[in-house]
Amino acid sequence: MQQTMELAGALQPYVDAMTALCIEGRYADYHVQNPNRVFSKTTDTRNTLKLWKIENADGLKEALEWFLAEGMRKEFADLGGTLSVLKAEKRAGYIEETQDPVLRHKLSVANQYLGRLPAGGIAAYDCSWGVFISCAARKMVYLTEQERWDYVARFVALAKENYSDWNDYTAGFAAGAAYAFGQKRSSYISDNQAVFAKLLRSRFSPFRKVQLN
């Protein structure tokens, strides 16, 4: 028990910082400043997990292991690799000729950020949602307290392996969200520029309480 409490104390600042990027909506700023309230409503927590098709402990652990092993970042990197072997003038045609609208959108985002992201690519998206889901799952008793913090520790380690600071981390998360959300949320980054700026600059930001390097 004591070991779990010590682990929780060391990791909670990372939880607050990494999950802040997952919080949207009218009361987002309130929840960023009061992270203890993020998982206070069971219905909202359950609905968030359902968005990831998680409805039980088995499905949860499968999802978390996927986030850790490959997540969205593997597909993003694979598409980027495909595009990188094409000359710049050929990429637009390749994307335009893609029949599947979902894949076309993903190719478009991968092309937009080709060579523009830190080495970690969009791993931040996987890390933040992995931490968020770990904490949400604890609320639904899909994980024990120790399991929750063990998973959080693995996602924090993954974040540190891929990013040196919160600026790069935020860039990776934003690109990942634009990639994952699809055409229906094509304005995600422009809609959330003020949110990102506040997280990166405000002296009250959870980013100020912990470092990645």
Secondary structure, 3 states (H helix, E strand, C coil): CHHHHHHHHHHHHHHHHHHHCCCCCCCHHHHHHCHHHCCCCHHHHHHHHHHCCCCCHHHHHHHHHHHHHCHHHHHHHHHHHHHHCCCHHHHHHHHHCCCCHHHHHHHHHHHHCCCCCCCCCCHHHHHHHHHHHHHHHHHCCCCCHHHHHHHHHHHHHHHHHHCCCHHHHHHHHHHHHHHHHCHHHCCHHHHCHHHHHHHHHCCCCHHHHCCCC
